[in-house]
Amino acid sequence: MHVTVRFFGIVGDIADRKTQDLELQDGATVAELLTTLSAESAGFAKIAKQVRAVAGGENVTRDHVLSPDSEVVLVRAIGGGTE
């Protein structure tokens, strides 16, 4: 299945790209997407554990199953703050 990945901010800087089209097996998860990207790019592999995925306008977990023609935005996870 076809998936478009958009790398946002520092994730794109480290991966040295802003977008990438990928072909994944049907039923692939976000985790499998990240594994594929890490295998293709040593730069991305360095930051893969620090990214959050957004699909369909919502934050999704790594076990989220992607749909054909999904667009996945990868952003660096940010922590901190107070209530």
QUIMO-V578821 format. One record per pair of residues at least 24 apart in sequence whose ideal C-beta (glycine too) atoms are under 7 Angstrom apart, sorted by sequence separation. I is the first residue (numbers start at 1). J is the second residue. D is the distance in Angstrom with one decimal. If there is no record, write none. Layout:
I/J/D  I/J/D
This chain:
51/75/6.5  1/26/5.2  51/76/6.1  52/77/4.6  15/41/5.5  50/76/5.6  51/77/6.5  16/43/5.6  50/77/5.6  15/43/5.3  14/43/4.9  15/44/4.1  47/76/7.0  3/33/6.6  14/44/6.7  30/60/5.9  30/61/7.0  31/62/4.1  5/37/7.0  14/46/6.4  30/62/4.8  31/63/6.5  14/47/4.9  29/62/6.6  33/66/6.7  29/63/5.5  30/64/4.9  29/64/6.2  11/47/6.0  29/65/5.6  30/66/6.8  29/66/6.8  27/65/5.8  28/66/5.4  33/72/6.5  11/51/5.7  24/66/7.0  3/66/5.8  11/74/5.1  11/75/6.3  6/71/6.6  8/73/5.7  11/76/5.4  2/68/6.4  8/74/6.5  9/75/6.4  10/76/5.4  1/68/4.0  2/69/5.6  3/70/5.0  4/71/4.7  5/72/5.2  6/73/4.6  7/74/5.4  8/75/4.5  9/76/6.2  3/72/6.2  5/74/6.4
